Amino acid sequence: MIPRACGTWWRKLNKDRDRYARDTETILKDAQAKEADSDTQELRAARFDLGEGFLELGLVLSSLYFLAKRPFFPVLGAVAAVIGTALGIAVFLGEVALASRLCPPLNP
Protein backbone atom coordinates (compact mmCIF):
# COMPACT_ATOMS: atom_id res chain seq x y z
CA MET A 1 0.00 0.00 0.00
CA ILE A 2 1.21 3.44 -0.90
CA PRO A 3 0.85 6.06 1.86
CA ARG A 4 -1.35 9.06 1.13
CA ALA A 5 1.59 11.53 0.77
CA CYS A 6 3.35 9.16 -1.61
CA GLY A 7 0.15 8.66 -3.63
CA THR A 8 0.02 12.35 -4.55
CA TRP A 9 3.67 12.31 -5.44
CA TRP A 10 3.20 9.11 -7.44
CA ARG A 11 0.29 10.59 -9.47
CA LYS A 12 2.37 13.68 -10.22
CA LEU A 13 5.23 11.50 -11.47
CA ASN A 14 2.89 9.52 -13.72
CA LYS A 15 1.37 12.72 -15.10
CA ASP A 16 4.86 14.12 -15.81
CA ARG A 17 5.87 10.86 -17.50
CA ASP A 18 2.86 11.07 -19.85
CA ARG A 19 3.55 14.73 -20.62
CA TYR A 20 7.21 13.99 -21.40
CA ALA A 21 6.18 11.14 -23.70
CA ARG A 22 3.96 13.53 -25.69
CA ASP A 23 6.69 16.17 -25.76
CA THR A 24 9.20 13.60 -26.99
CA GLU A 25 7.04 12.76 -30.01
CA THR A 26 6.67 16.44 -30.90
CA ILE A 27 10.38 17.13 -30.51
CA LEU A 28 11.27 14.04 -32.57
CA LYS A 29 9.04 15.12 -35.48
CA ASP A 30 10.53 18.62 -35.37
CA ALA A 31 14.08 17.23 -35.32
CA GLN A 32 13.41 14.95 -38.28
CA ALA A 33 12.00 17.84 -40.30
CA LYS A 34 15.04 19.98 -39.49
CA GLU A 35 17.38 17.12 -40.41
CA ALA A 36 15.68 16.73 -43.80
CA ASP A 37 16.00 20.48 -44.41
CA SER A 38 19.65 20.33 -43.37
CA ASP A 39 20.32 17.52 -45.85
CA THR A 40 18.68 19.54 -48.63
CA GLN A 41 20.74 22.62 -47.84
CA GLU A 42 23.93 20.56 -47.63
CA LEU A 43 23.29 19.12 -51.10
CA ARG A 44 22.54 22.60 -52.43
CA ALA A 45 25.81 23.91 -50.97
CA ALA A 46 27.73 21.03 -52.57
CA ARG A 47 26.25 21.95 -55.96
CA PHE A 48 27.18 25.60 -55.48
CA ASP A 49 30.72 24.46 -54.66
CA LEU A 50 30.83 22.43 -57.87
CA GLY A 51 29.73 25.47 -59.87
CA GLU A 52 32.39 27.58 -58.16
CA GLY A 53 34.98 24.92 -58.99
CA PHE A 54 34.09 25.09 -62.69
CA LEU A 55 34.35 28.88 -62.62
CA GLU A 56 37.80 28.67 -61.03
CA LEU A 57 38.85 26.03 -63.55
CA GLY A 58 37.76 28.36 -66.34
CA LEU A 59 39.84 31.16 -64.89
CA VAL A 60 42.94 28.96 -64.56
CA LEU A 61 42.59 27.52 -68.06
CA SER A 62 42.12 30.97 -69.54
CA SER A 63 45.20 32.20 -67.67
CA LEU A 64 47.27 29.38 -69.16
CA TYR A 65 46.86 31.03 -72.55
CA PHE A 66 49.26 33.77 -71.51
CA LEU A 67 51.92 31.22 -70.59
CA ALA A 68 51.52 28.67 -73.39
CA LYS A 69 50.04 30.86 -76.15
CA ARG A 70 47.77 27.95 -77.15
CA PRO A 71 44.36 29.01 -78.45
CA PHE A 72 42.47 26.04 -76.95
CA PHE A 73 43.05 27.18 -73.35
CA PRO A 74 40.65 30.15 -73.55
CA VAL A 75 38.09 27.97 -75.31
CA LEU A 76 38.27 25.29 -72.60
CA GLY A 77 38.22 28.03 -69.97
CA ALA A 78 35.10 29.56 -71.47
CA VAL A 79 33.37 26.17 -71.61
CA ALA A 80 34.22 25.48 -67.96
CA ALA A 81 33.06 28.96 -66.95
CA VAL A 82 29.76 28.52 -68.80
CA ILE A 83 29.19 25.17 -67.09
CA GLY A 84 29.97 26.70 -63.69
CA THR A 85 27.72 29.68 -64.33
CA ALA A 86 24.86 27.49 -65.57
CA LEU A 87 25.17 25.21 -62.55
CA GLY A 88 25.24 28.16 -60.13
CA ILE A 89 22.21 29.79 -61.73
CA ALA A 90 20.33 26.48 -61.83
CA VAL A 91 20.94 25.86 -58.13
CA PHE A 92 20.11 29.45 -57.22
CA LEU A 93 16.82 29.36 -59.11
CA GLY A 94 15.99 25.93 -57.75
CA GLU A 95 16.28 24.01 -61.00
CA VAL A 96 17.07 20.74 -59.30
CA ALA A 97 16.72 18.73 -62.52
CA LEU A 98 19.77 20.30 -64.18
CA ALA A 99 21.76 20.45 -60.97
CA SER A 100 21.05 16.82 -60.10
CA ARG A 101 22.19 15.66 -63.52
CA LEU A 102 25.49 17.47 -63.14
CA CYS A 103 25.96 16.57 -59.47
CA PRO A 104 23.85 13.60 -58.33
CA PRO A 105 23.21 13.12 -54.60
CA LEU A 106 25.74 11.04 -52.72
CA ASN A 107 23.13 9.13 -50.69
CA PRO A 108 20.28 8.03 -52.97
Long-range contacts (C-beta under 8 A, 24 or more apart in sequence): 43-105, 44-91, 46-103, 46-106, 47-87, 47-91, 47-99, 47-102, 47-103, 48-88, 48-91, 48-92, 50-84, 50-87, 50-102, 50-103, 51-83, 51-84, 51-85, 51-86, 51-87, 51-88, 51-91, 52-84, 52-88, 53-84, 54-80, 54-81, 54-83, 54-84, 54-87, 55-80, 55-81, 55-84, 55-85, 55-88, 56-84, 57-84, 58-82, 58-84
